[in-house]
Amino acid sequence: MIRRFFYNAGILAVTEIFIRLKGLIVLPLLTRHLGVHDFGVWSQIALLAAVFAPVATLGTENALVRFLPGEPRAFQARLFTGWLMLAGIGAIICVFVVLAADVPISNLLFGKDYKQVLILFPFLALNIVTVIYINALRLWARLQNQVWLLVLVSFTQAAVYVLIVVLSVVGGGDIYDLVRAVVVGDFAVLSAMMLLFTIKFSWGRPVFRDTGRYVKFGLVALPAAYGELVINLSDRLFLAQMSGIASVGIYSFSYGLGYIIFALVIGPIWTMYSPLASEYFNRNDTQGGQYFFETTAGIVLLIGLPMGAGLLIVGDRLTHAMATPEFLTGSAIIGLICFAYVFHILAAFFGTAVTLSRGPGLASAVNLFCAAVNMGLNWLLIPVFGAVGAALATLSAFVLALVILYAIAWRHRLLRVNFMFVAKVSANTAFMYGVLYGVRAFLPDVTFIKVPVLTLLGVMLYAAVSLLTRTVSWTQVWRELEQLKANLARGRRMMRGD
């Protein structure tokens, strides 16, 4: 089962490379075409769907991940069909709320520039529906372990998005043209994917009998979802009100670049974790669940910490290559956000264990508490450090969530942690960072020389010190390479239809 998991994660990793190239293509185009102000408007627009999508479904997607694994597939399809219909009702309610309260919502998101964006609100309301249902299709693909369908949805949406952005920029379209085109393009992708999924799975007659159970579970988990949302996104709201929409643009660029790099490497591992962890729990396989956790969380830590440290070193050169000089003030944010999401995913491992064994109440309380701390830190740090202060607030909140959720998991003996491994990875990362920090002053200040040289040197240093300190062994490396080779061969056979 674990081999199947890492095979699927490998497929998603390859897909993520192509999908995240979307960001590396689009970010330079948008930053140069829109400038810091309109790029700030562009980044704030995504907040609306992120805020309303969870409340439209009442958090019940968490219940599907928790309870559907292990049920017969035909029965899963009927339950999921009923859930889609209820989610549609929630989406319609959210659309009416957004259209009725467009002025106060726009004022909250865009500050003094709110009147300029009101004309886009019908499209933003449609985007809420699209986001809910595209995420629903991804969820169904995850639940069915249909990694290729998950790839198809993600890749199609990314390809259409890139095409629309390129055509809009080449055609000289403004922020309004761009938003309209992207929303309509996403809706077209949703329509095509919904037709494909309907043909493939034959959803069947909807079943609503467990709706109350799902809503009860989801409502308890909903504060956790909004707690994470506040930690992830409240920084932009504070920046919009305290520093202006241009600061949001600078922050969003650096935040987006840091997240793209993180998601490119770490995202595929986490995407498939929750359903399989739920299956281990439902089978009462404690030993299998512990090994699964150690393997996946160990890889996240082993790769994530040095990646964040490296981005702190080369962040300014990456910003220089991908954006105009106005964005350089936020270059440190790239590495800080990468670190933040490493700690966020590590916290999510413990949060998943706590939710499975104790219900979602504890995890929700932790997330709400950390969200409140995050808001307070934003209020304190943004006036002093600007956009960097917002990144520090996000990082601090995720670290706090990790500490608290680990303490709960330890208290209930849910998961064990190898602290010697954690200490070695941290020390190796600090050594690599120190050497790179000293070396970079002697390299020419040219992006296409400095970034590749420092990256290659960092990888070699970190690999060498990890082997010397026995953080990883040659046996482990060789075994993983052999497994990777076998997975690649299996993938080629599947593509040929063997």
C-alpha positions as CSV (number, residue, x, y, z in Angstrom):
1,M,0.0,0.0,0.0
2,I,2.8,2.4,0.9
3,R,4.6,1.6,-2.4
4,R,1.3,2.4,-4.2
5,F,1.2,5.7,-2.3
6,F,4.6,6.8,-3.3
7,Y,4.0,5.6,-6.9
8,N,0.9,8.0,-6.9
9,A,2.9,10.7,-5.2
10,G,5.6,10.3,-7.9
11,I,3.0,10.8,-10.7
12,L,1.7,13.8,-8.9
13,A,5.3,15.2,-8.5
14,V,5.9,15.0,-12.2
15,T,2.5,16.6,-12.8
16,E,3.3,19.3,-10.3
17,I,6.5,20.2,-12.2
18,F,4.4,21.0,-15.3
19,I,1.6,22.7,-13.3
20,R,3.9,24.8,-11.2
21,L,5.7,25.9,-14.3
22,K,2.4,27.7,-14.8
23,G,3.4,30.0,-12.0
24,L,7.0,30.4,-13.2
25,I,5.5,31.4,-16.6
26,V,2.7,33.6,-15.4
27,L,4.3,35.5,-12.5
28,P,6.9,37.3,-14.7
29,L,4.2,38.2,-17.2
30,L,1.7,39.5,-14.6
31,T,4.2,41.4,-12.5
32,R,5.6,43.2,-15.5
33,H,2.2,43.7,-17.2
34,L,0.1,44.7,-14.1
35,G,2.7,46.4,-11.8
36,V,2.5,46.2,-8.0
37,H,-0.9,47.8,-7.6
38,D,-2.9,45.8,-10.1
39,F,-1.0,42.6,-9.1
40,G,-2.2,43.3,-5.6
41,V,-5.8,43.5,-6.9
42,W,-5.3,40.3,-8.8
43,S,-4.0,38.4,-5.7
44,Q,-6.9,39.7,-3.5
45,I,-9.5,38.4,-5.9
46,A,-8.6,34.8,-5.1
47,L,-9.4,35.4,-1.4
48,L,-13.2,35.6,-2.1
49,A,-13.5,32.0,-3.2
50,A,-11.2,30.8,-0.5
51,V,-13.4,32.5,2.2
52,F,-16.8,31.3,0.9
53,A,-16.0,27.8,-0.4
54,P,-15.6,26.1,3.0
55,V,-18.9,27.6,4.3
56,A,-20.8,26.5,1.2
57,T,-20.0,22.9,2.0
58,L,-20.1,23.3,5.8
59,G,-16.7,21.6,6.0
60,T,-18.3,18.3,5.0
61,E,-15.5,17.4,2.6
62,N,-13.5,16.5,5.7
63,A,-16.2,14.0,6.6
64,L,-16.0,12.4,3.2
65,V,-12.3,11.9,3.6
66,R,-12.8,10.5,7.1
67,F,-15.8,8.1,6.4
68,L,-15.9,7.1,2.7
69,P,-12.6,5.1,2.5
70,G,-13.4,1.4,2.8
71,E,-17.0,1.7,1.7
72,P,-18.1,-0.1,-1.5
73,R,-17.4,2.1,-4.5
74,A,-21.0,2.1,-5.8
75,F,-22.2,3.3,-2.4
76,Q,-19.5,5.9,-2.2
77,A,-20.7,7.3,-5.6
78,R,-24.3,7.6,-4.3
79,L,-23.2,9.4,-1.2
80,F,-20.9,11.7,-3.1
81,T,-23.8,12.5,-5.6
82,G,-25.9,13.6,-2.7
83,W,-23.1,15.7,-1.3
84,L,-22.6,17.4,-4.7
85,M,-26.2,18.4,-4.7
86,L,-26.1,19.8,-1.2
87,A,-22.8,21.6,-2.0
88,G,-24.6,23.2,-5.0
89,I,-27.3,24.6,-2.7
90,G,-24.6,26.1,-0.4
91,A,-22.8,27.6,-3.4
92,I,-26.0,29.3,-4.6
93,I,-26.5,30.8,-1.1
94,C,-22.9,32.1,-1.1
95,V,-23.4,33.7,-4.6
96,F,-26.4,35.7,-3.3
97,V,-24.5,36.8,-0.2
98,V,-21.5,38.0,-2.3
99,L,-23.7,39.9,-4.7
100,A,-25.8,41.5,-2.0
101,A,-22.8,42.6,0.2
102,D,-20.4,43.5,-2.6
103,V,-19.6,47.0,-1.2
104,P,-18.5,46.0,2.3
105,I,-16.7,42.9,1.0
106,S,-14.8,44.9,-1.6
107,N,-13.9,47.5,1.0
108,L,-12.4,44.8,3.2
109,L,-10.4,43.2,0.5
110,F,-9.2,46.2,-1.5
111,G,-9.3,49.1,1.0
112,K,-9.6,52.6,-0.6
113,D,-9.6,51.1,-4.1
114,Y,-12.8,49.1,-3.5
115,K,-15.0,51.0,-6.0
116,Q,-12.8,50.0,-8.9
117,V,-13.5,46.3,-8.4
118,L,-17.3,46.2,-7.9
119,I,-17.9,45.7,-11.6
120,L,-16.1,42.3,-11.3
121,F,-18.3,40.9,-8.5
122,P,-20.7,38.8,-10.8
123,F,-17.6,37.0,-12.2
124,L,-16.2,36.6,-8.7
125,A,-19.5,35.0,-7.6
126,L,-19.3,32.6,-10.5
127,N,-15.8,31.8,-9.5
128,I,-17.0,30.6,-6.1
129,V,-19.2,27.9,-7.7
130,T,-16.4,26.9,-10.0
131,V,-13.8,26.5,-7.2
132,I,-16.2,24.4,-5.1
133,Y,-17.0,21.9,-7.9
134,I,-13.4,21.7,-9.3
135,N,-12.2,20.9,-5.7
136,A,-15.0,18.4,-5.4
137,L,-13.9,16.5,-8.5
138,R,-10.3,16.5,-7.2
139,L,-11.6,15.1,-3.9
140,W,-13.5,12.3,-5.6
141,A,-10.3,11.4,-7.6
142,R,-8.3,11.3,-4.4
143,L,-10.9,9.1,-2.6
144,Q,-10.9,6.7,-5.5
145,N,-7.1,6.7,-5.7
146,Q,-7.5,7.8,-9.4
147,V,-4.3,9.7,-9.6
148,W,-4.5,10.0,-13.4
149,L,-7.9,11.8,-13.2
150,L,-6.5,14.1,-10.5
151,V,-3.6,14.8,-12.9
152,L,-6.0,15.4,-15.8
153,V,-8.1,18.0,-13.9
154,S,-5.2,19.9,-12.5
155,F,-3.2,19.9,-15.8
156,T,-6.2,20.9,-17.9
157,Q,-7.0,23.8,-15.6
158,A,-3.4,25.0,-15.5
159,A,-3.0,24.8,-19.3
160,V,-6.1,26.8,-19.9
161,Y,-5.1,29.3,-17.3
162,V,-1.7,29.9,-18.8
163,L,-3.1,30.2,-22.3
164,I,-5.6,32.8,-21.2
165,V,-3.0,34.9,-19.3
166,V,-0.6,34.8,-22.2
167,L,-3.3,35.8,-24.7
168,S,-4.5,38.6,-22.4
169,V,-1.1,40.0,-21.8
170,V,-0.2,39.8,-25.5
171,G,-3.5,41.5,-26.4
172,G,-2.9,44.3,-23.9
173,G,-5.9,43.5,-21.7
174,D,-6.2,45.2,-18.4
175,I,-7.0,43.6,-15.0
176,Y,-10.7,43.5,-15.7
177,D,-10.3,41.7,-19.0
178,L,-7.9,39.2,-17.3
179,V,-10.3,38.4,-14.5
180,R,-13.3,37.8,-16.7
181,A,-11.3,35.6,-19.1
182,V,-9.8,33.4,-16.3
183,V,-13.2,32.9,-14.6
184,V,-14.9,31.9,-17.8
185,G,-12.0,29.6,-18.7
186,D,-12.2,27.8,-15.4
187,F,-15.9,27.4,-15.7
188,A,-15.4,25.8,-19.2
189,V,-12.9,23.4,-17.7
190,L,-15.3,22.5,-14.9
191,S,-18.1,21.8,-17.4
192,A,-15.9,19.5,-19.4
193,M,-14.5,17.6,-16.4
194,M,-17.9,17.2,-14.8
195,L,-19.1,15.6,-18.1
196,L,-16.1,13.3,-18.1
197,F,-16.5,12.2,-14.5
198,T,-20.2,11.6,-15.0
199,I,-19.6,9.3,-17.9
200,K,-16.8,7.4,-16.2
201,F,-18.3,6.9,-12.7
202,S,-22.1,6.9,-13.3
203,W,-22.8,8.7,-10.0
204,G,-26.1,7.0,-9.4
205,R,-29.1,7.9,-7.3
206,P,-28.1,10.3,-4.5
207,V,-28.1,9.1,-0.9
208,F,-28.7,11.7,1.9
209,R,-29.0,9.4,4.9
210,D,-25.6,10.3,6.4
211,T,-25.9,14.0,5.7
212,G,-26.5,14.8,9.4
213,R,-23.4,12.8,10.4
214,Y,-21.3,14.6,7.8
215,V,-22.6,18.0,8.7
216,K,-22.0,17.4,12.4
217,F,-18.4,16.3,11.6
218,G,-17.9,19.1,9.2
219,L,-19.2,21.9,11.4
220,V,-16.7,20.9,14.1
221,A,-13.9,20.9,11.5
222,L,-15.0,24.1,9.9
223,P,-13.4,26.4,12.5
224,A,-10.1,24.5,11.8
225,A,-10.5,25.3,8.1
226,Y,-11.1,28.9,8.7
227,G,-8.3,29.0,11.3
228,E,-5.9,27.9,8.6
229,L,-7.5,30.4,6.2
230,V,-6.9,33.2,8.6
231,I,-3.3,32.2,9.1
232,N,-2.8,31.9,5.3
233,L,-4.7,35.0,4.1
234,S,-5.3,37.5,6.9
235,D,-1.9,39.0,6.3
236,R,-3.2,40.4,2.9
237,L,-6.2,41.9,4.6
238,F,-4.0,43.7,7.2
239,L,-1.6,44.8,4.5
240,A,-4.5,46.2,2.3
241,Q,-5.8,48.2,5.3
242,M,-2.5,49.3,6.8
243,S,-0.1,49.6,3.9
244,G,-2.2,49.7,0.7
245,I,-2.9,47.4,-2.2
246,A,0.7,47.9,-3.6
247,S,2.1,46.2,-0.5
248,V,-0.3,43.4,-1.1
249,G,1.1,43.0,-4.6
250,I,4.7,42.8,-3.4
251,Y,3.8,40.4,-0.6
252,S,1.6,38.2,-2.9
253,F,4.4,37.8,-5.5
254,S,7.0,36.6,-3.0
255,Y,4.4,34.5,-1.1
256,G,3.3,32.9,-4.4
257,L,6.8,32.2,-5.5
258,G,7.7,30.6,-2.2
259,Y,4.6,28.5,-2.2
260,I,5.1,27.4,-5.8
261,I,8.5,26.1,-5.0
262,F,7.3,24.4,-1.9
263,A,4.3,22.8,-3.5
264,L,6.4,21.6,-6.5
265,V,8.5,19.5,-4.2
266,I,6.4,18.7,-1.1
267,G,2.8,19.0,-2.4
268,P,2.4,15.6,-4.0
269,I,3.4,13.8,-0.8
270,W,0.7,15.5,1.2
271,T,-2.0,15.4,-1.4
272,M,-2.4,11.7,-1.1
273,Y,-1.6,11.4,2.6
274,S,-5.0,11.9,4.3
275,P,-7.1,9.2,2.6
276,L,-4.5,6.5,3.2
277,A,-3.9,7.6,6.8
278,S,-7.7,7.3,7.3
279,E,-7.6,3.8,5.8
280,Y,-4.9,2.7,8.2
281,F,-6.9,4.1,11.1
282,N,-10.1,2.5,10.0
283,R,-8.3,-0.9,9.9
284,N,-6.8,-0.2,13.3
285,D,-3.3,-0.7,11.8
286,T,-1.3,1.4,14.3
287,Q,2.1,0.0,13.2
288,G,1.4,0.6,9.5
289,G,0.2,4.2,10.2
290,Q,3.3,5.0,12.3
291,Y,5.6,3.7,9.6
292,F,3.7,5.7,7.0
293,F,4.0,8.8,9.1
294,E,7.7,8.4,9.7
295,T,8.4,7.9,6.0
296,T,6.3,10.8,4.7
297,A,7.0,13.3,7.4
298,G,10.7,12.4,7.3
299,I,10.9,13.2,3.6
300,V,9.1,16.5,4.1
301,L,11.6,17.6,6.8
302,L,14.6,16.3,5.0
303,I,13.8,18.2,1.9
304,G,11.8,21.2,3.2
305,L,14.3,22.7,5.7
306,P,17.2,23.0,3.3
307,M,14.9,24.2,0.6
308,G,13.7,27.1,2.8
309,A,17.2,28.0,3.8
310,G,18.4,28.0,0.2
311,L,15.6,30.4,-0.8
312,L,16.6,32.8,1.9
313,I,20.0,32.9,0.1
314,V,18.9,33.3,-3.5
315,G,15.5,34.9,-3.0
316,D,16.7,38.4,-4.2
317,R,18.1,37.0,-7.4
318,L,14.9,35.1,-8.2
319,T,12.9,38.2,-7.6
320,H,15.2,40.2,-9.8
321,A,14.8,37.7,-12.6
322,M,11.0,37.4,-12.4
323,A,9.7,40.8,-11.5
324,T,10.3,44.5,-11.7
325,P,12.6,46.3,-9.1
326,E,9.5,47.4,-7.0
327,F,9.1,43.8,-5.9
328,L,12.7,43.4,-4.5
329,T,11.8,44.6,-1.0
330,G,9.9,41.4,-0.4
331,S,12.5,38.9,-1.6
332,A,13.1,37.5,2.0
333,I,9.5,36.5,2.1
334,I,10.1,33.7,-0.5
335,G,12.2,31.7,2.0
336,L,10.1,32.6,5.0
337,I,6.9,31.3,3.3
338,C,8.6,28.1,2.2
339,F,9.7,27.5,5.9
340,A,6.2,28.4,7.0
341,Y,4.6,25.7,4.8
342,V,7.1,23.1,5.8
343,F,6.0,23.6,9.4
344,H,2.3,23.8,8.3
345,I,2.5,20.4,6.6
346,L,4.4,18.9,9.6
347,A,1.6,20.2,11.9
348,A,-1.0,18.8,9.5
349,F,0.4,15.2,10.0
350,F,-0.3,15.5,13.8
351,G,-3.6,17.3,13.1
352,T,-4.7,14.4,10.9
353,A,-3.8,11.9,13.7
354,V,-5.6,14.0,16.3
355,T,-8.7,14.4,14.1
356,L,-8.9,10.7,13.3
357,S,-8.6,9.5,16.9
358,R,-10.2,12.3,18.9
359,G,-12.5,14.0,16.4
360,P,-12.0,17.4,14.8
361,G,-12.7,19.5,17.9
362,L,-9.2,19.7,19.3
363,A,-7.6,20.5,15.9
364,S,-10.2,23.1,15.3
365,A,-9.5,24.8,18.6
366,V,-5.8,24.8,17.9
367,N,-6.2,26.3,14.5
368,L,-8.5,29.0,15.9
369,F,-6.1,29.9,18.7
370,C,-3.2,30.1,16.2
371,A,-5.3,32.2,13.9
372,A,-6.0,34.7,16.7
373,V,-2.2,34.8,17.5
374,N,-1.5,35.3,13.8
375,M,-3.9,38.3,13.6
376,G,-2.3,39.9,16.7
377,L,1.2,39.3,15.2
378,N,0.1,40.9,11.9
379,W,-1.1,44.0,13.8
380,L,2.2,44.2,15.7
381,L,4.7,43.3,12.9
382,I,3.3,44.9,9.7
383,P,3.8,48.5,10.9
384,V,7.4,47.7,11.8
385,F,8.5,45.3,9.1
386,G,5.9,45.8,6.4
387,A,5.3,42.8,4.1
388,V,8.1,40.9,5.8
389,G,6.3,41.2,9.1
390,A,3.3,39.5,7.6
391,A,5.5,36.6,6.5
392,L,7.0,36.4,10.0
393,A,3.5,36.3,11.5
394,T,2.5,33.4,9.2
395,L,5.6,31.5,10.0
396,S,5.2,32.0,13.8
397,A,1.6,30.8,13.7
398,F,2.4,27.6,11.8
399,V,5.3,26.8,14.2
400,L,2.9,27.4,17.2
401,A,0.3,25.0,15.6
402,L,3.0,22.4,15.1
403,V,4.1,22.6,18.7
404,I,0.6,22.4,20.1
405,L,-0.6,19.6,17.8
406,Y,2.5,17.5,18.5
407,A,1.9,17.9,22.3
408,I,-1.7,16.7,21.9
409,A,-0.5,13.7,19.7
410,W,2.2,12.9,22.2
411,R,-0.2,13.1,25.1
412,H,-2.6,10.6,23.5
413,R,0.3,8.4,22.2
414,L,-0.8,8.8,18.6
415,L,2.5,9.2,16.8
416,R,6.2,8.9,17.8
417,V,8.9,11.3,16.6
418,N,12.6,10.6,16.1
419,F,14.1,13.8,17.6
420,M,17.7,12.7,16.8
421,F,16.7,12.8,13.1
422,V,15.1,16.2,13.5
423,A,18.2,17.6,15.2
424,K,20.5,16.2,12.5
425,V,18.4,17.7,9.7
426,S,18.3,21.1,11.5
427,A,22.1,21.1,12.1
428,N,22.8,20.0,8.5
429,T,20.6,22.8,7.2
430,A,22.2,25.4,9.4
431,F,25.7,24.3,8.2
432,M,24.6,24.5,4.6
433,Y,23.1,28.0,5.1
434,G,26.2,29.3,6.8
435,V,28.5,28.2,4.0
436,L,26.3,29.5,1.3
437,Y,25.9,32.8,3.1
438,G,29.6,33.3,3.1
439,V,30.2,32.1,-0.5
440,R,27.5,34.2,-2.2
441,A,29.5,37.4,-1.5
442,F,32.3,36.2,-3.8
443,L,30.1,35.3,-6.7
444,P,29.2,37.8,-9.6
445,D,25.8,39.5,-8.9
446,V,24.3,37.9,-12.0
447,T,21.2,35.8,-11.5
448,F,21.9,33.1,-14.1
449,I,25.3,32.5,-12.5
450,K,24.6,33.0,-8.8
451,V,21.4,31.0,-8.5
452,P,22.6,27.8,-10.3
453,V,26.0,27.8,-8.6
454,L,24.6,28.3,-5.1
455,T,21.9,25.8,-5.7
456,L,24.3,23.1,-6.9
457,L,26.7,23.9,-4.1
458,G,23.9,23.7,-1.5
459,V,22.6,20.4,-2.7
460,M,26.2,18.9,-2.7
461,L,27.0,20.2,0.8
462,Y,23.7,19.1,2.3
463,A,23.9,15.6,0.7
464,A,27.5,15.2,1.9
465,V,26.9,16.3,5.5
466,S,23.7,14.2,5.7
467,L,25.7,11.1,4.7
468,L,28.6,12.0,7.0
469,T,26.3,12.6,10.0
470,R,24.3,9.4,9.1
471,T,21.1,11.4,8.8
472,V,20.5,9.1,5.8
473,S,22.5,6.1,4.8
474,W,23.8,4.9,1.5
475,T,21.6,1.8,1.9
476,Q,18.5,4.1,2.2
477,V,19.5,6.1,-0.8
478,W,20.1,3.0,-2.9
479,R,16.8,1.5,-1.8
480,E,14.9,4.6,-2.7
481,L,16.6,4.9,-6.1
482,E,15.7,1.3,-6.9
483,Q,12.2,2.0,-5.8
484,L,12.1,5.1,-8.0
485,K,13.4,3.0,-10.9
486,A,10.7,0.4,-10.4
487,N,8.0,3.0,-10.2
488,L,9.1,4.7,-13.4
489,A,9.2,1.3,-15.2
490,R,5.7,0.6,-13.9
491,G,4.5,4.0,-15.1
492,R,5.8,3.3,-18.6
493,R,4.0,-0.1,-18.7
494,M,0.8,1.5,-17.6
495,M,1.1,4.2,-20.3
496,R,1.7,1.5,-22.9
497,G,-1.4,-0.4,-21.6
498,D,0.6,-3.5,-20.7
